Amino acid sequence: MSIFLVEGGRRLEGTVRTHGAKNSVLPILAATILGRGESVIRNCPELSDVTASLAILEHLGCKTAREGDTVRVDASSLSRCDVPDNLMREMRSSVIFLGAILGRMGEAVLSAPGGCELGPRPIDLHLSSIRALGGRVDETGGALRCTGNHIAGTDIVLSIPSVGATENTMLAAVAAQGVTTITNAAREPEIVDLQVFLRAMGADVRGAGSSMITIRGGLPLHGAEHTVMGDRIVAATYLAAAAAAGGEIEVTGADCRHLSTVTAVLSQAGCRIHSDDNRIELTRSGPLRGVSPVRTAPYPGFPTDAQAPLMAALTTAAGTSVFVENIFESRYRHVDELARMGASIRVEGRVAVVFGVERLRAAAVRAADLRGGAALVVAALGAEGRSTISGLHHVDRGYQDLDGALRSLGADIVRLEEDV
């Protein structure tokens, strides 16, 4: 079992680069199935979710290879349409393979996905889109069998702008005959990144980044080269870490425009922010102060994935800060662990009220999910004493060498392996 040992109270200084985006690379890896040939994916982070995706691709008959941050996927010999239960359970995002496998093979057999327990995240929107395209879906005993050798383009209206459903619909629609329009599509930058890759493969996809995406399907697709966008949530975590510990850092590799809601909150809290293009500078020299209510929302609103790290930073802000979680029902699982460190937070339903305390104290805490684990690291960096953080398998799903990146900024953090 891996743990982090974090000695808090050290200011962060220097420059750190954000690695490739987890929420972008996973659908892009699934999309490689659609091209007959080799795809080259650059800036591909080494995350456990990426490892799980590559295992799924290999099970399906693809050949994969990694060299540094470049991954090659040859889908020429794709031969299977099923993803076994043990691989599906490795990550929640595994359902993203549904549309791509169906589009390439005409059939897809999957089980319920795994990953972080953040409350109900039904895949009904994914399945309704597949049905709208003409696919047949059979749900029996926890397994999904989707068939559709002759799926056809159609108009699809999503009841909510679901990122996963938008991506799955795009992946299936590029293989469908005719034109598909997705209305109320998710607008996240990662959707735009997927469109860029699909277009490089030869697909006709337009409108990503807006609420309507149009796909002219049925075109022959081939392998392509692509560089994954920087991870805006990792960048937000580094910024939150500097806000908690104090100091002056520069974060590169992520588009500052994608983080405007996060930097606005940090600025209101008393941090000095300067940004341009793919660079964000944050300086925190004085005490933090409470901020006006932070409400998570689909992009371009405040990202739910940044809620926990920002909350951890604001636990010592003077005054009161309020968070309203509008995306997931169970996204405050880090609160009890922060309380072990001396934080004062009251949760009622989707609302968390943070009463700033003078300081946090070190404690032994455990990550319950990916972003909650990052929040505990942020809190530990600003706390007095040495904290122990376990449950790092959650953190490894979305952060590549988090301790190494923070050490490069001067943090006192090490990763140790303990006997269970």
C-alpha positions in Angstrom: 0.0 0.0 0.0 1.3 3.4 -1.0 1.2 6.5 1.3 2.2 10.1 1.1 4.2 11.6 4.0 3.7 15.4 3.9 5.5 17.9 6.1 3.4 21.0 5.9 4.3 24.6 6.3 6.8 25.0 3.4 6.2 27.7 0.8 6.1 26.6 -2.8 8.3 28.3 -5.4 9.1 27.6 -9.1 7.5 26.4 -12.3 5.6 23.1 -12.9 4.2 21.8 -16.1 0.8 20.2 -16.3 0.6 16.7 -17.9 -1.9 15.6 -20.5 -5.6 15.7 -19.5 -7.1 12.5 -18.1 -10.6 13.5 -19.2 -9.4 14.1 -22.7 -7.1 11.1 -23.3 -9.6 8.5 -22.2 -12.2 9.2 -25.0 -9.3 9.7 -27.5 -7.9 6.3 -26.7 -11.4 4.8 -27.2 -11.6 6.6 -30.5 -8.5 4.9 -31.8 -10.7 1.8 -32.3 -12.5 3.6 -35.1 -9.5 4.0 -37.3 -8.0 1.1 -39.3 -4.3 1.7 -38.7 -2.0 3.1 -36.1 -2.7 6.2 -34.1 0.0 8.1 -32.2 -1.1 9.9 -29.0 1.4 12.4 -27.5 1.3 14.0 -24.1 -0.4 10.9 -22.8 -0.1 10.8 -19.0 0.9 7.7 -17.1 -2.2 7.2 -15.0 -3.9 4.0 -13.8 -7.0 4.9 -15.8 -4.8 5.1 -18.9 -3.2 1.8 -18.1 -6.7 0.3 -17.8 -7.7 1.8 -21.1 -4.7 0.3 -22.8 -5.5 -3.1 -21.3 -9.0 -2.8 -22.7 -7.6 -2.0 -26.2 -5.3 -4.9 -26.0 -8.1 -7.3 -25.0 -10.0 -6.1 -28.0 -7.1 -7.0 -30.3 -5.3 -3.7 -30.6 -1.5 -3.5 -30.3 -0.3 -0.8 -28.0 3.2 0.6 -27.0 4.4 3.4 -24.9 7.6 5.4 -25.1 7.8 8.2 -22.6 4.6 10.3 -23.0 3.8 8.9 -26.5 1.4 6.0 -26.9 0.9 4.1 -30.2 -2.3 2.2 -30.8 -2.7 -0.1 -33.8 -6.3 -1.0 -34.2 -5.9 -2.9 -37.6 -6.4 -6.2 -35.9 -9.3 -5.4 -33.7 -11.2 -8.7 -33.3 -13.4 -8.5 -30.2 -16.4 -6.5 -29.1 -16.6 -7.4 -25.4 -15.0 -5.8 -22.4 -14.8 -8.2 -19.4 -16.1 -7.3 -16.0 -12.6 -7.1 -14.4 -11.5 -4.5 -16.9 -14.7 -2.5 -16.7 -14.4 -2.2 -13.0 -11.0 -0.6 -13.2 -12.5 2.8 -14.1 -15.8 4.6 -14.3 -15.0 6.1 -17.7 -14.8 2.6 -19.3 -18.3 3.1 -20.6 -16.8 5.5 -23.1 -15.7 2.4 -25.1 -19.4 1.6 -25.9 -19.9 4.0 -28.8 -16.5 3.3 -30.4 -16.8 -0.5 -30.2 -20.4 -0.4 -31.6 -19.3 1.9 -34.4 -16.4 -0.3 -35.5 -17.8 -3.8 -34.8 -21.6 -3.4 -35.0 -21.9 -5.0 -31.5 -20.6 -4.1 -28.0 -20.8 -6.2 -24.8 -19.9 -4.4 -21.6 -20.7 -4.6 -17.8 -21.3 -1.8 -15.3 -18.3 0.5 -15.0 -16.2 1.0 -11.8 -14.2 4.0 -10.6 -14.9 6.6 -7.8 -18.2 6.4 -5.9 -19.6 9.8 -6.4 -23.2 8.9 -6.2 -25.5 7.9 -9.0 -24.0 8.5 -12.5 -26.6 6.7 -14.7 -25.6 5.9 -18.2 -29.2 6.2 -19.4 -28.3 9.1 -21.6 -25.6 7.1 -23.3 -28.0 4.2 -24.0 -30.8 6.5 -25.2 -28.5 8.0 -27.7 -27.4 4.6 -29.0 -31.1 3.6 -29.3 -31.8 6.9 -31.2 -29.1 6.0 -33.7 -30.9 2.7 -34.3 -28.9 0.5 -32.0 -30.6 -2.2 -29.9 -29.7 -2.4 -26.2 -30.3 -5.4 -24.0 -29.6 -4.9 -20.2 -29.5 -8.3 -18.5 -27.8 -9.2 -15.2 -25.6 -6.2 -15.1 -24.4 -6.7 -18.6 -25.0 -4.5 -21.7 -25.3 -5.9 -25.1 -25.6 -3.4 -27.8 -26.1 -4.3 -31.5 -26.4 -2.0 -34.5 -24.9 -3.0 -37.8 -26.9 -0.3 -39.6 -27.0 2.6 -37.2 -28.0 5.9 -38.9 -27.6 9.6 -38.2 -30.4 11.4 -36.4 -31.2 14.4 -34.2 -30.4 13.8 -30.5 -31.3 16.1 -27.7 -29.6 15.5 -24.4 -31.7 16.3 -21.3 -28.5 17.5 -19.5 -25.1 18.4 -21.1 -23.5 15.1 -20.0 -19.8 14.9 -21.0 -19.8 11.1 -21.2 -23.0 10.9 -23.2 -21.8 13.6 -25.6 -18.5 11.7 -26.2 -20.2 8.3 -26.6 -22.7 9.8 -29.1 -19.9 11.4 -31.1 -18.0 8.1 -31.2 -21.0 6.1 -32.4 -22.2 8.8 -34.8 -19.0 9.0 -36.8 -19.6 5.4 -37.9 -23.4 5.9 -38.6 -24.6 6.6 -42.0 -26.0 10.2 -42.4 -26.0 13.3 -40.3 -26.3 13.4 -36.5 -26.9 16.5 -34.5 -26.4 16.6 -30.7 -28.3 19.4 -29.1 -27.5 20.5 -25.5 -24.1 18.9 -25.9 -21.5 19.3 -23.2 -19.1 22.2 -24.0 -16.0 21.2 -22.1 -12.6 21.7 -23.7 -12.0 18.0 -23.6 -14.9 17.6 -26.1 -13.1 20.0 -28.4 -9.9 17.9 -28.1 -11.9 14.8 -29.0 -13.3 16.5 -32.1 -9.7 17.6 -33.2 -8.6 13.9 -33.0 -11.7 12.6 -34.8 -11.2 15.1 -37.6 -7.5 14.1 -37.9 -8.8 10.5 -38.4 -11.0 11.7 -41.3 -14.3 12.3 -39.6 -16.5 15.2 -40.3 -17.4 16.6 -36.8 -18.2 20.3 -36.2 -19.4 22.5 -33.4 -17.6 21.1 -30.3 -17.3 23.7 -27.7 -20.9 24.9 -28.4 -24.2 23.3 -27.4 -24.8 21.8 -30.8 -22.4 19.3 -32.5 -23.0 18.0 -36.1 -21.5 14.8 -37.3 -21.6 13.6 -40.9 -21.0 9.9 -40.4 -20.0 6.9 -42.5 -16.7 8.3 -43.7 -13.6 6.0 -43.9 -11.4 6.6 -40.8 -7.7 6.0 -40.4 -5.1 6.3 -37.7 -3.9 9.7 -36.8 -1.5 11.7 -34.7 -2.6 13.9 -31.8 -1.2 15.8 -28.8 -3.5 15.7 -25.8 -4.4 19.1 -24.2 -3.0 19.9 -20.8 -5.0 18.9 -17.7 -6.9 21.9 -16.4 -7.8 20.1 -13.1 -4.2 19.1 -12.4 -3.3 22.8 -13.0 -6.1 23.9 -10.6 -4.7 21.5 -8.0 -1.2 23.0 -8.2 -2.7 26.5 -7.9 -4.7 25.4 -4.9 -1.6 23.8 -3.3 0.3 27.1 -3.6 -2.7 29.0 -2.2 -2.8 26.6 0.8 1.0 26.6 1.5 1.9 30.1 0.3 4.5 31.1 -2.2 4.9 31.9 -5.8 4.5 29.4 -8.6 4.1 29.3 -12.4 1.9 26.6 -13.9 2.4 25.9 -17.6 0.8 23.6 -20.2 -2.8 24.4 -19.5 -4.9 27.0 -21.3 -5.6 29.8 -18.8 -9.0 30.4 -20.4 -10.2 27.0 -19.3 -9.4 27.9 -15.7 -11.0 31.4 -15.5 -13.6 30.4 -12.9 -10.9 28.8 -10.7 -8.5 31.7 -10.9 -11.3 34.1 -10.2 -12.0 32.3 -6.9 -8.4 32.3 -5.9 -8.0 36.0 -6.8 -11.0 36.8 -4.6 -9.4 34.8 -1.8 -6.4 37.1 -1.9 -4.0 35.4 -4.3 -2.4 37.5 -7.0 -3.0 35.9 -10.4 -1.3 36.7 -13.8 -2.0 34.5 -16.8 -1.6 34.4 -20.6 -2.0 31.6 -23.1 -0.7 28.4 -21.5 0.8 30.0 -18.4 -0.6 31.0 -15.0 1.3 32.6 -12.2 0.0 32.6 -8.6 1.4 34.5 -5.6 0.1 34.1 -2.1 2.0 36.2 0.5 -0.7 37.2 2.9 -3.6 35.4 4.6 -6.5 34.0 2.6 -10.0 35.4 2.9 -13.4 33.8 2.4 -15.1 33.9 -1.0 -18.6 34.3 -2.3 -20.5 31.1 -2.9 -18.8 28.7 -5.3 -21.4 26.8 -7.4 -20.2 23.9 -9.6 -21.7 23.8 -13.0 -21.0 22.3 -16.5 -18.4 24.2 -18.5 -17.9 27.1 -18.7 -19.0 27.1 -15.0 -16.8 26.2 -12.0 -15.6 22.6 -12.5 -16.8 20.0 -10.0 -13.4 18.3 -10.2 -11.8 21.5 -8.8 -14.2 21.8 -5.9 -12.4 19.6 -3.4 -8.8 21.0 -3.9 -10.1 24.6 -3.7 -12.2 23.8 -0.6 -9.0 22.4 1.1 -7.1 25.6 0.4 -9.9 27.8 1.8 -10.2 25.9 5.1 -7.9 28.5 6.6 -9.3 31.5 4.9 -10.6 34.2 7.2 -14.4 34.3 7.2 -16.8 31.9 5.6 -16.9 30.2 2.2 -19.8 28.3 0.7 -19.7 25.6 -1.9 -22.8 24.3 -3.7 -22.2 21.0 -5.5 -24.6 20.8 -8.5 -23.0 17.9 -10.4 -22.6 14.9 -8.1 -24.5 13.9 -5.0 -21.6 12.4 -3.0 -18.7 14.8 -3.7 -18.0 15.8 -0.1 -16.4 12.6 1.1 -13.2 14.6 1.7 -14.9 16.7 4.4 -14.7 14.3 7.2 -11.0 13.8 6.5 -10.4 17.5 6.4 -12.1 17.7 9.8 -9.5 15.3 11.2 -7.0 18.0 10.3 -9.0 20.7 12.2 -11.1 22.1 9.4 -14.6 23.4 10.3 -17.0 22.5 7.6 -20.8 21.9 7.8 -22.5 19.9 5.1 -26.2 20.0 4.4 -27.2 18.2 1.2 -25.4 19.8 -1.7 -24.1 22.7 0.4 -20.9 22.8 2.3 -20.2 25.8 4.5 -16.5 26.3 5.3 -15.7 28.3 8.5 -12.1 29.4 8.2 -9.8 28.2 11.0 -6.4 29.8 12.0 -4.5 26.7 10.9 -4.8 23.0 10.1 -2.9 20.3 12.0 -1.3 17.2 10.6 -3.2 14.0 10.8 -3.5 10.5 9.3 -6.1 10.7 6.5 -7.4 8.5 3.7 -8.5 9.4 0.2 -12.0 8.2 -0.7 -11.9 9.3 -4.3 -9.6 11.0 -6.9 -10.2 14.7 -6.3 -10.8 14.2 -2.6 -7.3 12.7 -2.4 -5.9 15.7 -4.1 -7.7 17.9 -1.6 -6.0 16.1 1.3 -2.6 16.7 -0.3 -3.4 20.4 -0.6 -4.5 20.6 3.0 -1.5 18.7 4.2 0.9 21.1 2.5 -0.6 24.0 4.4 -0.9 22.2 7.8 1.4 22.2 10.7 3.3 18.9 11.2 3.6 15.7 9.2 0.5 14.2 7.7 0.0 10.6 6.3 -2.3 10.2 3.3 -3.4 6.7 2.2 -5.8 5.5 -0.5 -3.4 6.7 -3.2 -4.8 4.3 -5.8 -7.6 6.9 -6.2 -5.0 9.7 -6.7 -3.1 7.7 -9.2 -6.1 7.6 -11.5 -5.7 11.2 -12.4 -2.3 12.5 -11.3 1.1 11.5 -12.7 3.9 11.7 -10.2 2.0 14.2 -8.0 4.6 14.1 -5.3 7.5 14.6 -7.7 5.8 17.7 -9.2 5.2 19.2 -5.8 8.8 18.4 -4.7 10.0 20.3 -7.7 8.2 23.3 -6.1 9.9 22.8 -2.8 7.2 20.7 -1.0 8.3 18.2 1.6 6.4 15.2 0.3 7.5 11.6 -0.2 5.8 8.4 -1.4 6.4 5.3 0.6 5.3 1.7 0.2 3.9 0.1 3.4 3.1 -3.6 4.1 -0.6 -4.1 4.4 
